[in-house]
């Protein structure tokens, strides 16, 4: 039988899903999505499996043995050395192996499955006063299994340790599918293992023979990095395993083994008490990188919790970033390097004293030029967020020379860092290559990422040459080639040089003892392919310029925008961490539904396609299907990978090749249908609400039966406004009558008009066209472009700083600020940019007027009112929710709580479409619905988005109000 036939038979026997058939779009989509991780490597796997239980895993091991294929265990897929890239079967255990099994508070340990996310675990443990220490920068999505595989460390490892130090025991499936427990053994227990007649006993005996050999022990002693280097993750940890000062525990070998010796099904991990509540960061500014490393030595003498480096490249990429520009408050001048030094204590005074002492020592040695101390969790989190986002932020570098993970994991003693950095700077200067330097100065490990163009032959040679030269420096300082990111397929071939040929032979032997047929993640650590093969850009068929309808100049091109995805997986965080990105992944937990998968798929097809129209691929349609176009990725992704924009672009090109569906056209032309409906409103509303007729309409349109259809109002906002008396003596504002407010939410529009009038403004409704949002949401970019061009011309003569355009519906008014700028004809771009500055949400305008003293608290009631506020996705993406909170809090005794929700799940028409209804509800059930179910009637629910209000009405039968309705009700004189 062929391998495909065998895979088909395997699929039928599994409880979980197996994707293997290239002829099926859904299967091929999954294989492509899993063909890369956060590294520079890419290789199409034979298959992808989402195992549901341990029985599935055992069947997979048996299959791998019989068919000579490799199993590649994977959790978050954020590895930087290609650990989960290969031609075998990828096993994604993140979906079903994600349970916290037991927590022992008294003994401070927890039993967890490998798919448990580190930050989610700590959120669960926090009420118990406990936490799991190791903290990678990817902790919001990094999972315990992956952290064990790479022996992850993180920001606070100098105090909290690495994963190996915090791993007590593990349940592991061996190559014969038997389940064993790796744990600390006393002498009696160890000899019992040696005498066992099963596969486990065989492994113990062979390893015992290997580590009992004096020649081997001498090689291990001399070959591994010097003892004071804590970041030591090169090869298998034979140096740790042979440490006789501690009980024998195979977990020492398991940590850092990258899934190459067995499959972890459960881990017992050590917990620690929560750190002292008070926190302070001394952010020392330096004009020179080597000087900064000298400052790090001084800092370590003061026993900080962490000492982390951020360089000028990262800091520069926070300028103008939609999220991180707000995190620059602590930066003074233009530092070349910044050392973030953390102190904790029971009191602020304790932290202040520690920081003052360190500052004095630094100044005495002439190190640094500014020393701001940031106090409190809220402010220090903003600082740490800049450091954690480093990997993604530097992907905003323009051009094809991009930061590459190559020498970013080398570690030396902190005392050697100044000389090591100087040597690396000289090495890179000789190569005429720039680099970013950041991360774990306190642990002696800097993430140095040289900027290399891997699309060229010269760049690929440089890629190899720089690593080869750096290994000489690692040897010079007796350092570690891999500190926490692992060897993978990137550094494996250099292990013989760094640890010595004799030690490398021992590593080969270890692999063979545990896995003689190489069924566990083959070709990682040992027997790796050449480090410059299977790169993402090995096969560029044609680098021709791709014509687009949007202007992607700011990102250089749509391809470059897709390439900005670093693979760091910020889009895999859950609702527990919070944020908007990525609602579809939060609901499905499928990798293909991440921002990362969508960007990677676009990159792959735009780089390699046999189609004249490179967007004409069903796999792209499949991976884009559940994108809600929430724009969360535009701001929450450190690299600002704007999938909503790229999805719209893709859909238009796909339509160009394949045409569009009736439903897509119906939704895109929503304004026209509502315009016609408004002419016969009673009749239209009867058909929309009558059980029989509405059911038929939904069936024909392909809408979910449980959805209610929107009703039209008896008149339009524009018609109503034309009948109002102008007040030319008052300040003039223009109220945008968008397509939703004009026909469906007309009452809200009228209320907004009355509110502004009562507050002293001359309100005019300009004769503008619909925003084009419905066309953009369904990918009819050409039509949206026509609308944008018209609106920019119409608005150019009337909208200004003095006479702004105020919006009621976020999705409509933000179109003027976001898409229009990149959508209009080049001749209109300057006007579009100017218009964007003055297109405001009504909340923004009111807050601005309040700050100017033009609106007063006395105009509103003093009666108490509690409000729960759900922000629209676009408000969140553009940092506008706080304006809504401020304006709703303006009346005395109005208390506003912002619901920590992401997307509501409706997302325009998305939640109406019958095949998307279930996902839409799952998104709502993440945070929004559970919160509102627990919210009493004493609260008013506020939501600016028409879709959000509709979702709440359909899902909970609860009315929510636009903020202008709440404010208008609060007015004393209407």
N, C-alpha and C positions, 0 to 999 in steps of 0.2 A: 504493500500500500504506500501511496505517496505521503509526504509530510502534511499536505493539505487535507487529505482524507483522514489522517490520524488526528489532526487538529479538530476536524469536524466531529469526530467521534468523542474527543476529549470535551468539546464544548457541550455535548449532550449530557455528559456525566457530571458536570459541575453545577453547583448551586449558583455560583456567580457568573458573570458575563465574560466571554472570550471573543476578542475581535482579531480576526486573522485573514479574512477573505478580501483580497484586493478588489474583487469585482463588486463588492457591496460598499456603497458610499459611506455608510456609517462606520464600517470596519476600517476602511482606508483612512477616514478622518481621524479616528483614534490612533492608528499607527503613526500617522504624521505628527499628531499632537505630542506623542510620546517619543519622538525621534531625537529630541534634544532636551537639555536641562538649562542650568544657568551658566554652563560652560561654552566654549567655542566649538564644541563637537556636535555632530549630527549624523545619525545612522538609523535607517529604518528598521524597527524591530520586526522579528518574525510575527509576533502577535502581542497583544496587550490583554492582560487578564485582571479582572476586579474580583479577587477571591472573596467568598462570603464567610468561610469558616475554615477551621484547621483541616477538616476533611478535604476541602478543595486544595489546600496547600500540599497535602500528602499526595494527592492524585497528580498534582503538577510535578512534584519531585520524581514520582515514578515515571511519568511521561518523559521528563527530561533525561532520566537515566536510559530509558529504552530508545529514545530517538536522538541522543547525543546533541541536545540543545542546552543552552544556558538559561537559567532563571535570574532575572534582574530585579531584586527587591527595590521598591521605590515608595517614598512617602510624599513629601512636598516637592521633590524634584528641584531643590535649590542648590544642588552640588555644583561646585565650581571646577572640578577636575574631570568631568565626564563620567562620574561613577555610575550613573543610571542610563547611560547611552550605550547601546550595543545591538547586535543582530539577533539576540535571543528573545525570550518571552518576558516582557515587563510585567511584574506583579505589583500592582498598586494596592497597597493595604490600607490606604488612608480612609477609604469610605466605610469599611465594615469593622476594621480592627481599631476602633477609636474609643474604647470604653475605659473609664477609671474603675478598676475592679475592687480595690480596697484601699483604705487609708488608716494607718495606725498612728493616731495623734501622739500617744505616749512614747512610742518607740521611734517616731519620726521617720516613717517610710510609707511608700505607696506602691501598690501593684497596678500597672497600667499596660494597655496594649500598645503596640508600636505606632499606631496612628493617632495617638493623643497629642494635641498641639501644646507646646510648652506654655505659652501664655494663657491658653484656655485652662490648662491644669492649674496654673497658679491663681487664676480667678476663682476656681473651685476651692482651692486650699486657703485662700485669704481669710475667710471667716474663722478658720481654725488656727490662724496665726502662724501658718507654715508656708513654705515655698520650695520649689525645686530650683537650685542655684544656677547651673550653667545657663548662660543667656546670650545666644547668638543675636546678631543684628536682625536676623530673620525670625525672631522668637514668636512673632504673631502668627506664623504659619509653620515654622519648623516643628517636626514631630519627634517624639522620643526615639522611635526606631532609627530615623535618619541621624539623630544626634549621637546615638550609640555607634552607628556605622562609621561616622566621621570623627568620633570622639570630640564633639563640639565643645567649645570653651566659652568665648564671648567676652563682653566688656568687663565683667567683674571677676574674671578667672583668678586674678592674683589673690583674691580673698575667698571666693566661692568655689573655686576649683573647676576642673573639666568634667566631662560626662563620665569618664573612666573612674574618677575618684568618687563619683556619686552613684555608681551602679553596684548594687549589692548582689543581685542574682538575675538570671534570665532563663526563660523557657525557650529552648531552641530545637528546631527540627534539623536533624543531621541528614546526610546524603542518602541514607536508607529509609528516610521518612520517620525514623523513630524520634520520640520527643524526650529530651533530656533537660536537666536543670544544671546550669553553670552557677556555682556559688563558692563561697569560701569554705575550704575543707581543713579540718585538723588532720593530724598525721594518720590517725586510725581510718578516717573517712577516705583519705587520699589512697591508702593501700587497698581499701575495699574497692575503689574505682579501678585500680590497677588489676585487680583479680577478677573483675567482671568478665563474663564470657560473651558479652554482646558487642555491638558496634562501638558503643561508648567506651567500654573497657579497652578495646583495641586502640582507640584514639589516645586514651590516657597512657597506655603502655608505650606507644610509639613516640609521643611527645616527651614522656619521661626519659626515654632513651636519648632523645635529642638533647635535652637540657641537662642531662647528667654527664655528658661528655665534656671533660675539662678543656679540650681544645676548642669546642664550640663555645663554652662559657667565656674563654679568653677572647675569642673573636667578638662575641657580643659585648663584652666589657670594653674592648678597645674601639669597636666600630660605631657604636651608638653615640649620640651627642653627649656633651658633658652634662653632669648631673644637675647643675643649677638652671638648666634650660627646662622650663615647665611645658613649653609648647613643643612636644616631641611626638610626632605622628608619622614618622617615616617607616614604611614597611609594617610588619606585624610587631607588636610590642613585646618582643622576646626579652628585652631588658627589664620590663616591668614583671613579666611572668617569672623571671628567675630571681626576683628580689626576695631573698629568704627572710627578710625582716617582717614580712606579712604572710598570712596564710595563702596557700595556693588557691587561685581562683581563675578559671578560664575566662571570666568576664574581662580580665585585663587584656586578654588577647582578642576577645570579641569586640571590645571598644576600639574603633579605628580599623576594623577588618573589612568595612565597606560591603558587607553582605556576601563575602567570598567564602565563608566557612560554614554557613548555616543560615536558617531563616528564623528570625526572632518572632515569637508569638506573644511574649509577655515579658515585662521587666519589673523587677523590684528595685525601686530607686530610693536613695537617701534624701530626706527632706531636712530643711533648716528653718530656724525661726525667722520670721520677718525681720528685716534690718531695722535699726532705730528709725523712728518716724521723721526726724529732722534731717534734711539733706541740703548740701551746698556744693556748688561747682565753682572752683577757682579756674577761670578761663584765661590762661596766660598767653599773651600775644608775643610772637617772635618775628623778627625780620629775616631769619635764616633757619633752614631745616636742621643743620648740624647743631646750631646753638640750641634749638628746641630739644634735641635728643640729650644734650648736656643738662638742660633743665629737667628732663625726665628723670635723670639719675638723682638729682636733688629732691624731686618730688617723692620718689620711692623711699627715700630716707625718712619721710614723714608718715609712712604707713597709710597711704590713701586706700580707698575702696576700689578706685580705678584711676588709670592715667591713659587717656586716649588722644590720639593725634587726628587733627583735621587740617588739610592743607588748603592753599589758596585756590586751587582748581575747584574743589568742592564748595568753598565759600562763594566763589564767583558765580557758580551755577545756582545759588539760592537767590541771586539778584533777579527780580522779575518773575521768579517761579510762582505759579498761582497759589501754592501752599507755603513753601519754605521762605518766601520773601518776608513773611511775618515772624520768622524765627531769627532774624538778624539783629535783634534789639541789643544784644550784648557785644557786638563786634565794634571795635574802636580802630579807626584807620583802615589800613590795607595790609593785614599781616600775611606773611608768607606761610606761617604755620601757627597752629593754635593747639595748645595742650589743655585738655579738659580734665581736671583733677577733682575727683569726687571725695568728699568727706561726709560722714554721717555721725549723728550723735543724738542724745536725748534732748538737747536744748540748742537753740540757735546760737547762744553764746559759746557753747562748746565748739561748734563748727567755725564760728568767727575766729576763735582763738587759734584753731588749727590752721586756718587759711592765712591768718596774719603771720604766724610763725613761718610758714612756707614762703610767703611773699617776701618777708624780710631776708630769708636765706637766698632767695633768687636775686633780689636786688643787690645783696652784698656781693654776689658773684657776677653781677652785671648781666644777668640773664633775663630777657623779656623786656617789654616796654609798656604793657598795660596788664592789669590784674583784676578785672571785674569779678566780684563774687556774686553768683546767682543763687538765691535761696528759695526754698519752697518747691513742692512737687510740681505744681502747674508750670512754673517758669523753667525749672530744670528739665522737665520732660521735653519742652520745646528745643532746648539746647541738645539734648541727647537725640532727638529726632533728626537733627541735621547730621550728626555723626552716623546714625543708623542708616540714613538714606544715601550715604556716600556712594555705594555701588551703583545705585540708579541715577544719582545726580550727575555723575561724570559721563553718563551715556548721552548727555545733552551736548557733548563735544561735536561741533560740526565737522563734516568731511568723512572720508573713508578710513582715516587713521583713528582707531578707536581704542579705548582702554581694554587690555586683555588680561585675563587671569593667567598668570604665567609664573612670576616670581613673588606673587602676593602672599605666599604662605610660608616663606622662609623665616626662621626664627634664630636669633642669637641671644646671648646674655644681654640684658639691658645696658650693662656697663660697656659692651662692645658696640652698641648701636651708633654712637657718633662716628666711629671709624668705619663701621659697616655702611652707613648711609653715604659717607664721603666716597667710599669705594664704588658703591652702586651708582652714584651720581657721575663718577668718572667713566664707568663702564657704559652708561647710557649716553653720555656725551660723545664718546668714541663712536657709538652707533648712530649718533645724531637723532636721538629719540627722547622725547619728553615723557614724563610720567607723573602720576598722582600718587601721593604718599598719605596713608591714613591708617587709623585703627590702633592696634594694641601695643602702644609704646611701653606700657607698664610691664607687659609680659615678654618684651623683646621681639615681638612679631609685628612688622609693619606690612600692611597691604599695599605693596608697590605695584602699580599697574602701568606698564609702559604703553604708549600710544602707537599701535602698529596697524598697518593696512594689510589685513590678511586676505584681501582680494587679489593681491599681486604676488608674483613669484618672489620678488625681492622681500616683501613683507613676511612671507612664510619662511624664508631662509633666516631672516632676522629673528623670527619667533623662536626658532631652534637655537640660534647662536646666542641669544641673550640668556636663555636658560642654561645653556652649556657653560657660559662664562660665570653665571651666578653660582653654579655648583662649586666652582673654584673658591668663591668667597665663603660659601657655606663650610667648606673644608678648612679654609684658612682660620675661621673663627670657631671651628668644631661645633657648628650649629646644626639645626634641623632643616632638612629640605622641605618638609611639610609640617606645619604647626597645628592646624585645626581643619584645614580644607581637604586634607587627604592626598594620596598619590593618584588614585584613579587611573586614567589612561594618559594623563598629562605628564606626571613626574616619574612614573613607574620605571621607565627605561634608564633613569639616572640613579636609581637606588644602588646598583653595584658600585658605581663610582663613589657615592657618598658614604655608604655603610661598609663597603668592601665586598669583594667577590665572594669571600667565604660566608659572610653573613647573608648575602643574597641567595646563596645555595641553600642556606638554612630556611630562608623564607619560602623558596620553592618546595622544600621538603614539608614545611608546615601546610602549605596549600594542598600538597598531594596527600598528606595524612588525613586531612579533613575531607578532601573532595577530589579523589583520584580521577574522576571522570569530568571534572570541571563543569558541574551542573550549576554551581553557585557563582553568578556574576563573573564569568570567565574574562580573562584579559584585563583585569584590574589589579593593581599593585605589582603582580608578577606576570610574566609572559605578555606584557602589554604591547599593543601595536606601536609603531613609531608615533611620537607625540605630534607630528605635523601631518598626520593622515586623518581622514574622516572629519575634516573641518567643515564648518557651515558653508564656506565659500569654495569648496573644492571643485564644484561643478556649476560654474556660471555659464549658461548657454549663450546669453546675449545680454549685454548691459545697456541696451538701448533705452532712451528716455521714454517714460510712460506718460502719455497724455492724460490729463485729468480735467474734470470740470471744476473742482475746487482748486484754488491756488495754494499749493503746498510749499511755496517759496521759503516761508519762515522755518520749515523743517527740511528744506532743500528739495525734498521730493516725497511722494507717498511711500516709496521704498525706504528712504532714510528714516521716515517716521516709524515705520514698522520695525526697522532694524534697531531703533533705540531701545527696544525691549531688552533688558539685561537678563531676563529670566529669573530675577530675584524673587518672584512670586508674591509680591505685595498684594496681588489680586486674589490670593488664596486665603486671606484672613477670613475669620468667621464673624458672625454678628456679635460674638462675645467681645472681640476686640473693638468692633464698631466701625463706623464709616459707611460710605455708600458702595464703593468698589469691592467686589463685583457681585451684584445681587443674584445673577443667575447661578454663579458658582456657590454662593451661600445657600441657595435653595437645593441645588442638585448634587453638589460636591463632586462634579465631574470635571476633570482637567480640561476637556474640550470646551467647557463653558467659562473658562478664565480669559481675562484680557490677554494673558501671556500666550495662550493657545491661538487666539485670533490673530495676534500680531505675528506669531511665528508662522502660521499657515499662509498669511498674506506674503510674508517675506519669501517663503519657499516657492510659492507660485509666481510671484513677481520676478523672482530671480531665475527660476527654472520652469518654463512652460512651453509646451509644444503648440499652444494655441496662439492665433494672431491676437485675439483679445485675451490677455493674460488673466483677466478676472473671470473668464468663462469656465469655472470649475465647480462641479456640484459639491465638492468637499468644502470649498469656501462658503457656499450657501449653507451647508450643514453646520459649520462652526460658528457662523454669524447668526444662526436662527434664533438663539435665545438671548442675544444681546438686546438689552432693554433701552439702549442709547441714553443711559442715565447721565453720562458725562462724568461719572465718578473718577474714571481713569485719567481724565484730562488734568485733574488736580491732585488726586491721591497717589497716582503713580509717580514716583520720583523722576522718571524719565518723560512724564507727560505724554504717554502714548494714547492718543485720542482715538479710541476705537469707534466712537459714535460717528465721528467725521469720516473715518475710513469705511465704516459700514455703509453709510449713505453713498459714498463714491463707488464702492463695490457694487451695490445694488443697481445703480444707474447703468454701469457697464454690463452687468449681468442681464438687465432688461434689454440693452442694446442688442445682445446676442440671442436672447431667448424669449423676449416679450415679457409682459407682466400679467398677473392674475386679475380676475374680475374684482376680487376683494381688495387687493392692493389699490386698484384704481378707485374703487368706491370710497375707501378710507382717505386716500389722497385728496379726493374731490369732496370731502366732508362739507366744506364751506358752501359749495353749490347746492348740495342736498338740503342743508339747513336753511339756506336762503329761500329755496322753493317751499320748504316746509313752513317757514314763518308766514308765508302768504296765506296759508290755510291752516293756521296753527291748531284750532280745535280738532280738525279732521286728522292732521298729522299726529297730534298727541294721542288721539283715540287709537290709531293704528299702532303707535309706539308702546302703549300701555295695556291694550287689550290682550288677554292671555293668548287667544288664538292667533290674532294677526301678528303680534310681536314674535310669537314662536315661529311663525312662517317666515317672517323677515330675517330672524336670526339663523334659521336653517338655510335659507337661500344665500345669505351673506357669509355664512361660515362662522358665525359668532357663537359663543358659549350660551347654552340655554339658560343658565342661572344668572346671566347678566341682565340688567335693566337697560333699556335703550334711553338715550337722553331725550328730553322733551325740549321743544322750542317755546320761546316766550311770545306773548301776543303782539309785541312790537319789537323793534330792534333798538339797541342803545343809540345808534346814530340818529334814528328818527326821533327818538325821545329827546336827545340832546339838542337837536335843531329847533325844538319848540321852547327851549329855555331862554330866559332873558340874559343877554350879555351884561357883564359888569366891568367895562373897560377901565374903570378907575382903579381896579385892584390888580395885583400881580398876576400875570398870565401864565397858565400852564396848559399843556396839551395832554388830554387823557386818551390813550390809545384804545380804540374799540376793536379788539382782536376778534378773531373768528369764533372763539368760544364764548366770550363775553357778549358779543353783539347779538348772538342768536339764542344761546342756551342759558347763560348766567347773566342775563340782562339785568335782573334785579340787583345783582352784586355791582354791576357797572353803574347803575343808577345811584346806588348807595355810595359808591366811591365818588361820583360826581357831587352828590349832596354833601358828603363829608368835606371835600375840598372847598366847596362853596361856603359852607358854614365856617370853615377855618380862615376864610378871607381871600379866596383866590378866584380869579376869572377863569373858568374852566371851559376849554374848547375841545371838541372832538374833531381831530383833523380828518380830512378825506383821504385816508391811506387804504391800501389794499390789505388783504389778509397777510399774516406774517410769513406764510409758506411753511409753517411747522409741519402740517400734515403731509405735505409733499416730501419734505426732508425725512420725516420719520419712516416713510415707505420707500425712500430711495429715488424719488423722481426729482433729481437734482437739477435737471435742465429747466423744468417748470419753476422750481424754487428760485433759480437764478434769474429768470424773467421777472418774477415778483420782487426779488431783492433789488434789481436794477430800477424798477419802477418806484418802489418805496423810498429808495435813497434819493432819487431825483425829486419826488414829491415832498420829502421831509427837509431837504437841504435848505430851502428858503425860509422855513419857519422854526426849525428846532435849533436851539442854541443853549448855552449855559444859563441864560436868563429865562428862556422859555423851553424847559425840558419836555421830553416825551415821557409820560408816566404810564407804566404798565400795571395791569391787574393780574394777568395770568403769566406766571413765570416762564413757561415754555415758549410763549409768544414774544414777549418783550426782550428776552435774552437772545432770541434769534438775531435781533438788531445788533447786539453787542458781540455775538460770537460768530455765527456762520456768515453773516452779510459781508464782513470784512474780507473773507477769503472767497466769497462767491461772486461778487459783482464784477463787471468788466473792469479791466485795468484803469480805464479813463475815469471811472467812478470811485476808485478805491479811496482816494483822499477824502471824498465826501462821506464815504461809508465809515471811515475811521473817526471822523469828526462826529458823525451821528452817534456812533457807538458810545462816545464819551457822555452823551446827554440823554441816552435811553435808560431810564431808571425804573426800578420797581417802586411802586408808590410808597412802600415802607422806607426805602432809602431816602426818598425826597422828604418825607415827614420827619425823619430823624435829623436830617440836615437843617430843616427849618426850625426844629426844636432847639438844636444847638445854637442857632442864630438868634434865638429869643423871639421868634415870630409866632410860636405856638406855646400856650401856657397851660399849666396843670389846672388852673381854675376853670378852664373851659370844659373840663370833664368831671364826671361824678366822683365822689369820694367813697362811694359804696364799695365794699370788698368784692372781689371776683377772682376765682382761681381758673387758670387757663392751662391746658395742655397743648403744646404747639408741635405740630409735625411739619418739618420743612420739606419743600419740594426739592427733588434731586438737583435741579439746576440752581436753586438757591444755595444748596450745599456746595456745589461745584464752584460757585463764584463767591463763596464766603458771605452770603447775604442773609443767612438765617438770623444772625445776631441783630440785624436791623429790625427784623420783625419782632424779635424778643424785646428790643429796646422800646419800640413804639407801642407795643401792647402793655408794657410795664409803665408807660408814662402816666396814665390815670392813677391817682393816689389809691393805694390799697389793691391794685391789680397785681396779682402774683402769677408769673409765667414760668412754667417748667417746660424745657425743650425735651421732647421724647427722643431718646438716643437711637432713633431708627435710621435705617438707610432708605432705600427705595420702597415705596408703598406696594409696588408690584403691578400696578395698573399700567403705568408707562404709556399713556396715550391709548392707542388701539391694541397694544400687546395683550392686555388682560381680557380684551373682548374676544380675541381669536380663540376658537374652541380648542385647538391643539396646545395653546399656551395658558389656558385657564388654570390648570393645576399648578404650574410653576408660579403663575401670578399669585395664587393663594398661598403657596409655600413662602414666597418672599414676604407677603404681608404677615404671615404667622411667625416670622423670625423675631420681630420686636414690636411692630406697630399694633397688631391685633391683640397680642397678650397684654400689652400695656393698657390699651383702651378698655379691655374687659375688666381690668382691675381698677379702672378710673370711675369714680362715682359721679352721680348726676350733679353734684355741686361744682363740677368742673365744666367749663366750656371747651370744646375741642376746636382748635384753630388749624386751618390748612389752606395755604394760598393756592394750591394747584387744583384745577378742576378734576383732573384724574384722581388725585388723592382723595378728594371729598367723595367722589363717586365710588371709589374702592371701599371707603369706610361705610358708606351707605349700603352698598351691596353685601359687604361681608359681615357687618355688625348691626345693620338696621339702626345706625346711630347718625344723627345729623351733625355735621361739622360746619364750621363757619369760616368764611374768608376773614382775614384780619380787619379789613375795612368795615365789615358788618359789626364786628365787636366794638371797634372804635366809634362808629357812628351811634351805636346804642349807648355808648358811654358819654356822648356829648350832652351837655346840659341844655344848650340852645341849638336846636336843629333848624 
